[in-house]
Amino acid sequence: VQVVESGGGLVQPGGSLRLSCAASGFTLSRNDMGWFRQAPGKQRELVARIPYAGRIYYTDSVKGRFTISRDTAKNTVYLQMNSLKPEDTAVYYCNVLDGLRPRFDWGQGTQVSVSS
């Protein structure tokens, strides 16, 4: 049972990236899923959450710029990130959520760097 993040990279301010979180060993669509990020020297924070049922959540700093979605057939969750800012620079992780708590140990994540 695991999730694997991918899709990060270096992008200029104002650019876009799409992150992917591929799940194996469980059905992603039957669980609440979240994207987190951790910037250097800062605590890991929940960026977006897509529940099994109910309302999608975004932290205030990404509202209107990021979109979380899932593809049931591919058992994958995505994070579309537009209008990226330098302050979005971080390692991004996905995880299953039990309430607001991550279920699994953290994986390697995917690095997102926003710089000119």
Secondary structure as GFF3:
##gff-version 3
##sequence-region A 1 116
A	DSSP	beta_strand	2	6	.	.	.	ID=ss1
A	DSSP	beta_strand	9	11	.	.	.	ID=ss2
A	DSSP	beta_strand	17	24	.	.	.	ID=ss3
A	DSSP	three_ten_helix	28	30	.	.	.	ID=ss4
A	DSSP	beta_strand	32	38	.	.	.	ID=ss5
A	DSSP	beta_strand	45	50	.	.	.	ID=ss6
A	DSSP	beta_strand	57	58	.	.	.	ID=ss7
A	DSSP	three_ten_helix	60	62	.	.	.	ID=ss8
A	DSSP	beta_strand	66	71	.	.	.	ID=ss9
A	DSSP	beta_strand	76	81	.	.	.	ID=ss10
A	DSSP	three_ten_helix	86	88	.	.	.	ID=ss11
A	DSSP	beta_strand	90	98	.	.	.	ID=ss12
A	DSSP	beta_strand	101	102	.	.	.	ID=ss13
A	DSSP	beta_strand	110	114	.	.	.	ID=ss14
###
